[in-house]
Amino acid sequence: MRILLIMPRFASPHQPYDFPLGIAYVSSALKRAGHEVRCINLNTRWRPTAEVVMEEARRFRPKLCATGGLASSLGDLREILAAAKGVDARIVTLLGGGLLTSDPETVARLIPFDVGVLGEGEEPVVEAAAALESGAPLTAVDGLVLPQADGTLIRTPPRRVVKNIDSYPWPDFEGFEADKLVDLLLPYDNYAYHYFDQPRALPIIASRSCPFGCTFCFHPNGRVYRERNLEDFLREGRYLIERYRLNMLLVLDELLAFKRERLLAFCEGMKALRVQWMCQLHVKVVDDETLIRLKEAGCIYLSLGLESMSPAVLSSMKKKADPAQLDRALELTHRHRLGIQGNFIIGDPAETPETAAQTLSWWEKNPVYQVSFTRLKVFPGSPVFEAAVARGVVTDRAAALQNPGINLTGMDDETLDALYRRIATLNMTCLEPSALRSFQRQTPDHPARGPLYEAAWACRWCGAENRTRNLSPPGEGAPGITDDWVFHLSCRTCLARSHVMNVAHAQRLDPAAEALLAQGEAAWRQARGNGDGTLVRRAAEHFSEVLHHHFDGVVERAPWAVIQAARRLGELHLRFGSLETALLALRIAVLGNPWNAEHHVMYGQALVKEGSPAAARMHLRTALALRPDGERAWRDPLERLLAALERVEGGAGGGYFSPDVAARVR
């Protein structure tokens, strides 16, 4: 049977993306069953989704069009299946993946489809295709949902768990043009690629699902943890390395090994592949011997599940780990010079300003690990989502599916938003700057990605000299995206990450905004000379007008004049006006250019006035790190203020949030 199998769009052509293994496994299973499968990877096509699908459907004339993915692809999945039906209403549309599995009834209201597949797709998709080809009833196939004309769903019996996942064929990378993705990769596309000037990597898995029950996780493949035979895994790894000339494997198991013996055996097998790799581990399996074995086997990066440094939040998340275990795993991993990737999640039902402050306090004291922050996304199927439904917090499942940033805490929305804005600002702007030795344009440009740069820099942590080639600034070559100021790079000696200035950052210019800025600057200079309050107000009006008319709310797109106006407006209000306005304006300035030490100084002073001494301390330290050779007249007052702030008690929010934010808990 002719089957059109379509991978949804995750990125523009010539931009990297995370290759999804699920649909590639389904393709292999269908091809092994003898079907004529046409694979379409929308990430390699320039034209709109509907145009590509309709053209391929007209040319190929499939009987079945299938796709699948996660909630982030909902719109594209809907467009894919609608386009196939638009060509021929007789084409059977099939939807699978984590999105449908998490909440079939809700998804069926959002995406019209004929056949839905729940859980692992290899067996049910093959059986559904066979039924369609023979005319047998689809109700005889386990693991399906079948929408009816009256809007109801028929669910066939759930499938048995396939214990022997070695029975599945290897994923179909060739069908989805994986070679094009591999050829695109550059060092800054993924933290795990920093080790290479020319990374060539693809994902691979050695197991499925995870035995742990973290409340924020949903496991589309079920909760039964199953491991592949290591010999079969290594054969696939060897094939991928040779076929695609890989120098790295992304071992993307939710949990690589539940037992230490399995992990050590895995490491022994990986030695023969002679390739670098990364993996995800639970902190409980991290010890000296394990890390030594990992490194000997070529592992260069570990992704560790952290989530919080608050015991209350970790308990609420059912993390099966405590802060001491997290801290020890990170310390050992860094000591053995393995790269670290980890996130803190803000917004668990147990989250308060105090628990967030516990995590921030640890983060402030341990910058070498470069842990990032993210806000909790509450997806259907996860225990935290279903608990929210049961409590009546979520009443519209469809709206929640499309907008998963739901507030499950005891804080009101305003408080949680203010808390997360503060955390995000600290995370994005409190830099650990490495000394930049040189930064220059390479020749030639990348044929697809555009301009490339080479940076020579000294590691912030171990002092080792690094030279990183083939840097493509974020957004380079992508119309409408402004390049970021910061490269977050890994040292190739200690593999710790620090910040390197992107000298190629292209600050936008806006002549009209610059004219208004100049008027404000002139009034401000006069006001500073004679203390004229009228001139101060006039200057503030000009700076406010720049922000009002030339700032769309996205700092990454802000013209240079907007950042300058925000700085001046913040400075004015800090001295003469509203502290709230000063904080808003100076936040724009520090986000707009986090390499400007004066921005951090002024924002830190505003935070002191707000009553957030710990947050102020972090910005003032950043200012000193950015200007380590600054004149004593500039450094001495900052160092005295820092010393004073070290002695200030943090209060209800640990000093990272204003007393108002810390107190606004319902």
MOZI-V936201 format. One record per residue. SS is DSSP state (~ for helix, > for strand, _ for the rest). OMEGA is omega in whole degrees, -180 to 180 (999 if undefined). Layout:
# MOZI-V936201
SS|OMEGA  SS|OMEGA
This chain:
# MOZI-V936201
_|178  >|-178  >|175  >|-175  >|-168  >|174  >|-179  _|-177  _|176  _|-174  _|173  _|175  _|-177  _|173  _|-177  _|178  _|177  _|-177  _|-179  _|-176  ~|-173  ~|-178  ~|177  ~|174  ~|180  ~|179  ~|180  ~|-180  ~|179  ~|-180  ~|178  ~|180  _|174  _|-179  _|175  >|-172  >|172  >|-179  >|177  >|175  >|-176  ~|-180  ~|177  ~|-176  _|-179  _|-172  _|-180  _|-177  ~|-175  ~|-180  ~|-179  ~|-177  ~|-178  ~|179  ~|-179  ~|180  ~|178  ~|-176  ~|-172  ~|-179  _|-179  _|170  _|-177  >|172  >|-174  >|175  >|179  >|-180  _|-177  _|-175  ~|-179  ~|-179  ~|-173  ~|-178  ~|-179  ~|179  ~|178  ~|-179  ~|180  ~|-175  ~|178  ~|180  ~|179  ~|178  ~|179  ~|177  ~|-178  _|-178  _|-180  _|177  _|177  >|180  >|-177  >|180  >|176  >|177  _|-176  ~|180  ~|-178  ~|-177  ~|-176  ~|-175  _|-173  ~|-177  ~|-179  ~|-179  ~|-180  ~|176  ~|-176  ~|-178  _|174  _|176  _|-180  _|-177  >|176  >|-179  >|-179  _|176  _|-180  _|-169  ~|-171  ~|-176  ~|-177  ~|178  ~|179  ~|-179  ~|178  ~|178  ~|179  ~|179  ~|178  ~|-178  ~|-176  ~|-176  _|178  _|-179  _|178  ~|179  ~|178  ~|-179  _|179  _|173  _|-179  >|165  >|-173  >|179  >|180  _|-176  _|-178  _|178  _|178  _|177  >|167  >|175  >|173  _|-178  _|178  _|-179  _|171  _|177  _|177  _|-178  _|-177  _|-178  ~|172  ~|179  ~|179  _|174  _|178  _|-178  _|-174  _|177  _|-177  _|-177  _|-178  _|171  _|-179  ~|180  ~|179  ~|177  ~|-178  ~|-179  ~|-179  ~|-165  _|177  _|-171  ~|-174  ~|-179  ~|-176  _|180  ~|-178  ~|-178  ~|-174  _|-177  _|-172  _|168  _|179  _|-179  _|173  _|-170  >|172  >|180  >|177  >|178  _|178  _|180  >|176  >|179  _|-174  _|-178  _|-179  _|-175  _|179  _|-170  _|-177  _|-176  _|167  _|-177  _|-179  _|-179  _|180  _|-176  _|-178  _|-179  _|-178  >|-177  >|175  _|169  _|-174  ~|180  ~|178  ~|177  ~|-178  ~|176  ~|178  ~|179  ~|180  ~|179  ~|-179  ~|-180  ~|-179  ~|-176  ~|-175  ~|179  _|-176  _|168  _|179  >|171  >|175  >|-178  >|-166  _|173  _|172  _|175  _|-175  _|-177  _|177  _|-179  _|-176  ~|-178  ~|179  ~|-178  ~|180  ~|176  ~|177  ~|180  ~|-180  ~|179  ~|-177  ~|-180  ~|-175  _|-178  _|178  _|-179  _|175  >|-178  >|174  >|179  >|178  >|-177  >|169  _|-175  ~|-176  ~|-179  ~|-176  _|172  _|-175  ~|-176  ~|-180  ~|-179  ~|177  ~|180  ~|179  ~|-177  ~|178  ~|-177  _|177  _|178  >|179  >|-179  >|175  >|170  >|-175  >|177  _|-176  _|173  >|-178  _|170  _|175  _|178  ~|-179  ~|-179  ~|178  ~|178  ~|178  ~|180  ~|-176  _|-175  _|-178  _|176  _|178  _|-177  ~|-180  ~|178  ~|177  ~|-178  ~|-179  ~|179  ~|180  ~|-179  ~|180  ~|-179  ~|178  ~|-179  ~|180  _|175  _|168  _|178  >|-176  >|168  >|178  _|180  >|166  >|-179  >|180  >|174  _|174  _|178  _|180  _|-176  _|173  _|173  ~|-179  ~|179  ~|176  ~|179  ~|176  ~|179  ~|180  ~|180  ~|176  ~|-178  ~|179  ~|-177  ~|-175  _|-176  ~|-176  ~|-178  ~|177  _|176  _|-179  >|178  >|172  >|179  >|-178  _|171  _|-173  _|-175  _|175  _|-179  _|179  _|179  ~|-178  ~|177  ~|-177  ~|176  ~|178  ~|176  ~|-178  ~|-179  _|-179  _|177  _|175  _|179  _|180  _|-175  ~|-180  ~|179  ~|180  ~|180  ~|-177  ~|179  _|-171  _|-180  _|-175  _|178  _|179  _|-176  _|174  _|178  >|173  _|-174  ~|-178  ~|-179  ~|-180  ~|179  ~|180  ~|179  ~|-177  ~|176  ~|180  ~|180  ~|-179  ~|179  ~|177  ~|-177  ~|-175  ~|-171  ~|180  _|-170  _|167  _|-168  >|171  _|-179  >|-180  >|-180  >|179  >|179  >|-174  >|178  >|176  _|169  _|-4  _|173  _|173  >|-176  _|-180  _|-172  _|177  >|-174  _|177  _|-177  >|176  >|179  >|170  >|-173  >|180  >|-177  _|178  _|-169  _|-177  _|178  _|-178  _|178  >|-179  >|171  >|-177  >|-180  >|174  >|175  >|175  _|-178  _|178  _|180  _|180  _|180  _|179  _|-176  _|174  _|-180  _|-180  _|-179  _|177  _|179  _|-162  >|163  >|177  >|-168  >|178  >|173  _|-178  _|173  _|-178  _|178  _|172  _|-177  >|172  >|-172  >|178  >|-177  >|175  _|-177  _|-180  _|180  _|-176  _|179  _|-179  _|177  _|179  _|-175  ~|-179  ~|178  ~|179  ~|178  ~|177  ~|179  ~|-180  ~|178  ~|178  ~|179  ~|180  ~|179  ~|-179  ~|178  ~|178  ~|-179  ~|-180  ~|-179  ~|-175  ~|177  _|-178  _|-179  ~|178  ~|179  ~|176  ~|180  ~|180  ~|178  ~|-180  ~|179  ~|178  ~|-179  ~|178  ~|-180  ~|176  ~|-178  ~|-176  ~|-173  ~|-172  ~|180  _|-177  _|178  _|179  _|-173  ~|-178  ~|180  ~|-172  _|174  _|179  ~|-177  ~|178  ~|180  ~|179  ~|180  ~|178  ~|178  ~|-179  ~|179  ~|178  ~|179  ~|180  ~|-177  ~|176  ~|-178  ~|-169  ~|-168  _|-172  _|177  ~|179  ~|178  ~|179  ~|-179  ~|179  ~|-177  ~|-177  ~|173  ~|176  ~|-178  ~|-176  ~|175  ~|-178  ~|174  _|-178  _|179  _|180  _|-176  ~|-179  ~|177  ~|180  ~|180  ~|-177  ~|179  ~|177  ~|178  ~|178  ~|179  ~|175  ~|179  ~|-180  ~|-175  _|179  _|-172  ~|-179  ~|177  ~|178  ~|-180  ~|-178  ~|179  ~|179  ~|175  ~|178  ~|179  ~|179  ~|179  ~|180  ~|179  _|-176  _|-180  _|-179  _|-179  _|-178  ~|179  ~|178  ~|-174  ~|-172  ~|180  ~|179  ~|-180  ~|177  ~|179  ~|178  ~|180  ~|178  ~|-179  ~|178  ~|-176  _|-176  _|176  _|-175  _|-177  _|-172  _|-179  _|179  _|-179  _|179  _|-180  _|179  _|176  ~|179  ~|180  ~|-177  ~|-176  ~|-174  _|179  >|-176  _|999
